[in-house]
Each structure stands twice: as C-alpha cells, then as structure tokens.
Amino acid sequence: MKYLLTLILMLSAAPAMAFDACMTGSWYAPERDGEGINIEVLEGVVVAYFYRPDHSNQRWYNMLGDRPEGDNIWLDVYQSIGINDIHWVGDALISITGNDSIVFSYDFRYDLTLEGDGLPWCLGCRDTFSYVRITQPIPCD
C-alpha cells in the first residue's frame, strides 16, 4: 500500500505533458508483433491510424479526435469495409506517459458483420497496452 501511495504522489507531482505536434509519429509495442499506431497532431485535430493483425489479414482503424485534454485525447474509431463505406466502431483513449511512450486503450462496440462483409469482428473487444515511439520526434519548441 505504501508503494502505491508513493507512486500516486509521484505521478500527481509530475508535470502534465501536452498532446501537441511533438507527439506526431509512429508507435509500437515490441511484444505485439504486427500492431501499432501512427499519430498525426494537426491544428485543432488528432488523426491516428491503428493497425493490428486479424487472422491472415491486417485490420486498419481510422481514429479522429478534436479535444486533447493535457496528456490525454479521446478518439472516435472508424473502419472502412469499402471505398465509401465507413462505420463508427467505438472509442479509444491515448495517454502520454513519457516523451517516447503512450498508453492506448480501445473499446469496440459496433459489429460490422451486421453489414455483411463476412469478416470476423470483435464486438465488445477492449484492451489497454503501452507503446513506444519508433520514429524520431519532430522538432518542437
């Protein structure tokens, strides 16, 4: 208990990192082969692309958020099942944990198999894991 309290005090005393253009880049978790996130922080919006293996295919999810709150941003998650057929599938949260590390959480709540694409889907899938930066940070002030 003493260690938990110490950790909480240390984290609360640490300065918050801003979710700004400095976070633009590619991120991955070495233990999660074939999976990662590309983040682009633009003026007033964050665009991210999450990819992960799904059986013998690679699944890509587009994410969009417009209200960073310090070191966190909530994103809407979308997936395409055709050129003009894009569906909202859930939410994601990206939290900055260091200059070169983030925590990514997602919650998928829409079943695309109802749309008839025939692909297995992950309704109700939730996960949280850490990523590290694999690209050089862009110069920031």
C-alpha positions in Angstrom: 0.0 0.0 0.0 2.9 2.3 0.9 4.4 1.8 -2.6 1.0 2.5 -4.3 0.6 5.8 -2.4 4.2 6.8 -3.3 3.5 6.1 -6.9 0.3 8.1 -6.9 2.1 11.1 -5.3 5.0 10.9 -7.8 2.6 10.8 -10.7 0.5 13.6 -9.4 3.6 15.8 -8.9 4.9 15.1 -12.4 4.2 17.9 -14.9 1.5 17.1 -17.4 2.7 16.6 -21.0 0.7 18.4 -23.7 -0.8 16.4 -26.5 0.7 18.6 -29.3 2.5 18.2 -32.6 5.5 16.8 -30.7 3.5 13.5 -30.4 3.3 13.0 -34.1 4.9 9.8 -35.2 4.8 6.0 -35.3 4.4 3.9 -32.2 4.5 0.2 -31.4 4.8 -2.4 -28.7 7.7 -4.9 -29.3 5.7 -7.7 -27.7 2.7 -7.1 -30.1 4.1 -8.1 -33.5 2.3 -6.6 -36.5 0.4 -4.0 -34.4 1.0 -0.2 -34.0 -0.3 3.3 -34.2 0.5 6.3 -36.4 -0.4 9.6 -34.8 -0.7 13.0 -36.5 -1.4 16.0 -34.4 -2.6 18.9 -36.6 -4.0 22.3 -35.7 -7.1 21.5 -33.7 -7.4 17.8 -34.5 -5.6 14.5 -33.9 -5.7 11.8 -36.6 -4.5 8.3 -35.8 -4.3 5.0 -37.6 -4.4 1.8 -35.5 -3.4 -1.4 -37.2 -3.4 -5.0 -35.9 -3.3 -8.5 -37.3 -6.7 -10.3 -37.7 -6.3 -13.9 -38.7 -4.4 -13.7 -42.0 -5.4 -10.1 -42.7 -4.2 -6.7 -41.4 -7.0 -4.6 -40.0 -6.8 -0.8 -40.1 -8.8 1.6 -38.0 -9.0 5.3 -38.5 -9.3 7.5 -35.4 -10.3 11.1 -35.1 -10.3 13.4 -32.0 -10.5 17.2 -31.7 -10.3 17.9 -27.9 -6.9 17.0 -26.4 -7.1 17.4 -22.6 -3.5 17.8 -21.4 -1.8 14.5 -21.8 -5.0 12.6 -23.0 -7.2 12.5 -26.0 -10.4 10.6 -26.7 -10.8 9.5 -30.3 -13.7 8.1 -32.3 -12.7 4.9 -34.1 -13.9 4.0 -37.6 -13.3 1.2 -40.0 -13.9 1.0 -43.8 -15.4 -2.0 -45.4 -15.4 -0.5 -48.8 -14.3 2.7 -50.6 -17.2 4.8 -49.4 -18.5 2.5 -46.6 -17.1 3.8 -43.3 -18.5 2.9 -39.9 -18.0 4.1 -36.4 -17.0 1.1 -34.3 -16.0 2.5 -30.9 -13.8 4.8 -28.8 -10.1 5.0 -28.0 -8.0 6.9 -25.5 -4.4 7.8 -25.9 -2.5 9.0 -22.8 1.1 10.3 -22.8 3.2 8.6 -20.2 6.6 10.0 -21.3 8.4 11.7 -24.1 8.6 8.4 -26.0 5.8 6.4 -24.5 2.0 6.3 -24.6 -0.8 4.1 -23.3 -3.5 3.2 -25.8 -7.0 1.9 -24.8 -9.8 0.9 -27.1 -13.4 -0.2 -26.7 -15.1 -1.6 -29.9 -18.9 -1.7 -29.7 -20.3 -1.9 -33.3 -20.5 -5.3 -35.1 -19.5 -4.8 -38.7 -20.6 -8.4 -39.6 -24.1 -7.0 -39.4 -23.2 -5.0 -42.5 -22.5 -8.3 -44.3 -18.8 -8.0 -45.0 -18.3 -11.6 -43.9 -15.2 -10.8 -41.9 -14.9 -11.9 -38.3 -15.3 -8.9 -36.0 -14.5 -8.1 -32.4 -17.7 -6.7 -30.8 -17.0 -5.9 -27.2 -13.3 -6.1 -27.5 -11.4 -3.9 -25.1 -7.7 -3.7 -24.5 -5.1 -1.4 -23.0 -1.4 -1.5 -23.7 1.7 0.6 -23.9 3.5 1.8 -27.0 6.9 3.3 -27.5 7.9 5.8 -30.3 9.8 4.2 -33.3 10.2 7.5 -35.3 12.3 10.5 -34.4 10.2 13.2 -32.8 9.6 16.3 -34.9 11.4 19.4 -33.7 9.2 21.2 -31.2 9.6 24.4 -29.2 
